[in-house]
């Protein structure tokens, strides 16, 4: 923007201008007569054209020549009158320009090059710098929230893997126990029953470690992923999940151990039964084992539901944290961000945790 220019006041004599304006009055009457002649010639020519068939006409030639001459005279009159008018309005324009100098020095129309505009532009730059800083901070807060939410999703998958690991081990022991006693005969039942009572529940470390191997994208670095695994393993320790796995397996072992006399009696009854009775007994046994599998599946669903709820709370806490960061920034402009909780049940816990 260029520096405002300084205009020097020039003396303007109004008396000659007033006299010229008074002498200009006669032109108003002349211009009215000129306009009437132009209008009449236009109407005459227009009426003729409405019925003209395109053939050469002496009347048309006369009207065209008359119209052309009239336009020439009107143009000459315009040039003369324009010059006279300029002799009057030129000084008046200069007078107007000089009269506007005081107001232009403080004009706020945004079009005038003055220090008002310069000062306002500087203030706007300051405001813009503040706004850009806030936007960068908001974008960074949103990026961190997205990263933390992604970590929550990864952690949720790891915990679901742990739950699935326990279920798979319990189901495996349950299926193997069924197979073990199905393959046991009455002849070796007591020996194999004693062998079954000696089985010990355990969890291999590699099965636990495998649960923390989750595919992730480039929104998280390898080091951040390793730190996340370490963080989750501090809560979800091997000892914790070993105990849960052993608890689940022991429940299966205890159940089958307690039913050993019953299983033996069922085998005796099965040996003595006919074909139809054997089918009925096998069907009842299959329904009983299926019920136990459904109980195991339900336990897994309950555990996964708890994991899902905890993940939702963690994400809600991340949102509250982002909101706290945004609200701590300087307010630039009339903006407001509102966090709405759609589920009533976890709101109190999440809100209190955030506070």
TAURMO-V647831 format. One record per residue. N is the residue number from 0. PHI is phi in radians with two decimals (NA if undefined). D_CENTER is the distance of its C-alpha to the mean C-alpha in whole Angstrom. Layout:
# TAURMO-V647831
{{N/PHI/D_CENTER} {N/PHI/D_CENTER}}
This chain:
# TAURMO-V647831
{{0/NA/39} {1/-1.33/42} {2/-1.19/45} {3/-1.03/46} {4/-1.48/49} {5/-1.74/52} {6/-1.82/54} {7/-1.54/58} {8/-1.11/59} {9/-1.94/62} {10/-1.24/65} {11/-2.16/65} {12/-1.56/68} {13/-1.52/67} {14/-1.06/71} {15/-1.07/71} {16/-1.18/67} {17/-1.12/69} {18/-1.09/72} {19/-1.13/70} {20/-1.14/68} {21/-1.14/71} {22/-1.20/72} {23/-1.33/69} {24/-1.03/70} {25/-1.10/72} {26/-1.21/70} {27/-1.07/68} {28/-1.19/71} {29/-1.10/71} {30/-1.18/67} {31/-1.14/68} {32/-1.13/71} {33/-1.09/69} {34/-1.14/66} {35/-1.12/68} {36/-1.14/70} {37/-1.10/67} {38/-1.11/66} {39/-1.11/69} {40/-1.15/69} {41/-1.13/66} {42/-1.14/67} {43/-1.07/70} {44/-1.22/68} {45/-1.16/65} {46/-1.10/68} {47/-1.15/70} {48/-1.14/67} {49/-1.15/66} {50/-2.05/70} {51/-1.30/70} {52/-1.71/70} {53/1.65/70} {54/-1.34/74} {55/-1.06/75} {56/-2.52/76} {57/-1.17/79} {58/-1.10/77} {59/-1.10/74} {60/-1.09/75} {61/-1.12/76} {62/-1.13/73} {63/-1.11/71} {64/-1.12/73} {65/-1.12/74} {66/-1.13/70} {67/-1.12/69} {68/-1.08/72} {69/-1.12/70} {70/-1.10/67} {71/-1.10/69} {72/-1.13/71} {73/-1.10/67} {74/-1.12/66} {75/-1.11/69} {76/-1.11/68} {77/-1.05/65} {78/-1.06/65} {79/-1.19/68} {80/-1.18/66} {81/-1.11/63} {82/-1.12/65} {83/-1.13/67} {84/-1.11/63} {85/-1.08/62} {86/-1.08/65} {87/-1.61/64} {88/-1.30/60} {89/-1.01/60} {90/-1.08/61} {91/-1.15/59} {92/-1.08/56} {93/-1.14/57} {94/-1.08/58} {95/-1.05/54} {96/-1.06/53} {97/-1.22/55} {98/-1.15/54} {99/-1.52/51} {100/-1.00/51} {101/-1.04/50} {102/-1.25/47} {103/-1.17/46} {104/-1.16/46} {105/-2.21/43} {106/-1.11/42} {107/-1.97/38} {108/-1.32/37} {109/1.40/35} {110/-1.84/38} {111/-1.56/41} {112/-1.47/41} {113/-2.47/42} {114/-1.33/41} {115/-1.09/39} {116/-1.12/37} {117/-1.11/37} {118/-1.13/36} {119/-1.11/34} {120/-1.09/32} {121/-1.15/32} {122/-1.10/31} {123/-1.14/28} {124/-1.11/28} {125/-1.08/28} {126/-1.10/25} {127/-1.15/23} {128/-1.09/24} {129/-1.09/23} {130/-1.10/19} {131/-1.12/19} {132/-1.12/20} {133/-1.12/18} {134/-1.10/14} {135/-1.11/16} {136/-1.14/16} {137/-1.13/13} {138/-1.11/11} {139/-1.18/14} {140/-1.10/14} {141/-1.15/10} {142/-1.12/12} {143/-1.14/15} {144/-1.09/13} {145/-1.09/11} {146/-1.14/15} {147/-1.13/17} {148/-1.14/15} {149/-1.15/16} {150/-1.10/19} {151/-1.07/19} {152/-1.12/19} {153/-1.14/21} {154/-1.10/24} {155/-1.08/23} {156/-1.13/24} {157/-1.09/27} {158/-1.19/28} {159/-1.15/28} {160/-1.10/30} {161/-1.14/33} {162/-1.10/33} {163/-1.13/34} {164/-1.07/36} {165/-1.09/38} {166/-1.07/38} {167/-1.08/39} {168/-1.17/42} {169/-1.16/43} {170/-1.09/43} {171/-1.05/45} {172/-1.15/48} {173/-1.11/48} {174/-1.14/48} {175/-1.18/51} {176/-1.18/53} {177/-1.06/53} {178/-1.09/54} {179/-1.05/57} {180/-1.36/58} {181/-1.15/58} {182/-1.47/60} {183/-1.47/63} {184/-1.75/66} {185/-1.11/69} {186/-1.17/71} {187/-1.97/68} {188/-1.09/66} {189/-1.10/68} {190/-1.14/67} {191/-1.26/63} {192/-1.12/63} {193/-1.11/64} {194/-1.10/62} {195/-1.09/59} {196/-1.13/59} {197/-1.57/59} {198/-1.12/56} {199/-2.00/53} {200/-1.43/50} {201/-2.76/47} {202/-2.31/44} {203/-1.30/44} {204/-1.06/42} {205/-1.14/41} {206/-1.16/39} {207/-1.15/37} {208/-1.08/36} {209/-1.11/35} {210/-1.15/32} {211/-1.71/30} {212/-1.67/30} {213/-2.08/26} {214/-1.14/25} {215/-2.39/22} {216/-1.62/20} {217/-1.42/20} {218/-1.32/17} {219/-2.30/20} {220/-1.36/23} {221/-1.07/27} {222/-1.18/28} {223/-1.10/25} {224/-1.15/25} {225/-1.08/29} {226/-1.10/28} {227/-1.11/26} {228/-1.06/29} {229/-1.08/31} {230/-1.09/29} {231/-1.21/29} {232/-1.18/33} {233/-1.17/34} {234/-1.61/33} {235/-1.70/33} {236/-1.29/37} {237/-1.07/39} {238/-1.07/42} {239/-1.09/39} {240/-1.39/38} {241/-1.17/42} {242/-1.14/43} {243/-1.15/41} {244/-1.15/42} {245/-1.09/46} {246/-1.06/45} {247/-1.15/44} {248/-1.16/46} {249/-1.08/49} {250/-1.09/48} {251/-1.18/49} {252/-1.09/52} {253/-1.12/54} {254/-1.07/53} {255/-1.23/55} {256/-1.09/58} {257/-1.18/58} {258/-1.72/59} {259/-1.02/61} {260/-1.06/64} {261/-1.13/62} {262/-1.11/61} {263/-1.13/65} {264/-1.12/66} {265/-1.14/64} {266/-1.17/65} {267/-1.11/69} {268/-1.15/68} {269/-1.15/66} {270/-1.15/69} {271/-1.48/71} {272/-1.31/69} {273/-1.43/70} {274/-1.11/67} {275/-1.16/66} {276/-1.15/65} {277/-1.10/64} {278/-1.09/61} {279/-1.12/61} {280/-1.11/61} {281/-1.15/58} {282/-1.17/56} {283/-1.11/56} {284/-1.15/55} {285/-1.13/52} {286/-1.13/51} {287/-1.10/51} {288/-1.21/50} {289/-1.13/47} {290/-1.07/46} {291/-1.15/46} {292/-1.11/43} {293/-1.10/41} {294/-1.14/42} {295/-1.14/40} {296/-1.09/37} {297/-1.13/37} {298/-1.07/37} {299/-1.14/34} {300/-1.08/32} {301/-1.11/32} {302/-1.15/32} {303/-1.16/28} {304/-1.13/27} {305/-1.12/28} {306/-1.09/26} {307/-1.10/23} {308/-1.13/23} {309/-1.09/24} {310/-1.14/21} {311/-1.10/19} {312/-1.13/21} {313/-1.09/20} {314/-1.16/16} {315/-1.13/16} {316/-1.08/19} {317/-1.09/16} {318/-1.15/14} {319/-1.07/17} {320/-1.14/18} {321/-1.08/15} {322/-1.07/15} {323/-1.13/19} {324/-1.13/18} {325/-1.12/16} {326/-1.21/19} {327/-1.38/22} {328/-1.39/21} {329/-1.05/23} {330/-1.38/21} {331/-2.10/21} {332/1.44/20} {333/-1.59/20} {334/-2.14/16} {335/-2.62/16} {336/-2.03/13} {337/-2.05/14} {338/-1.72/14} {339/-2.00/15} {340/-1.78/17} {341/-1.53/18} {342/-1.82/21} {343/-1.35/24} {344/-1.06/26} {345/-1.53/24} {346/-1.12/23} {347/-1.04/26} {348/-1.11/26} {349/-1.12/23} {350/-1.16/23} {351/-1.14/27} {352/-1.12/26} {353/-1.10/23} {354/-1.11/26}}
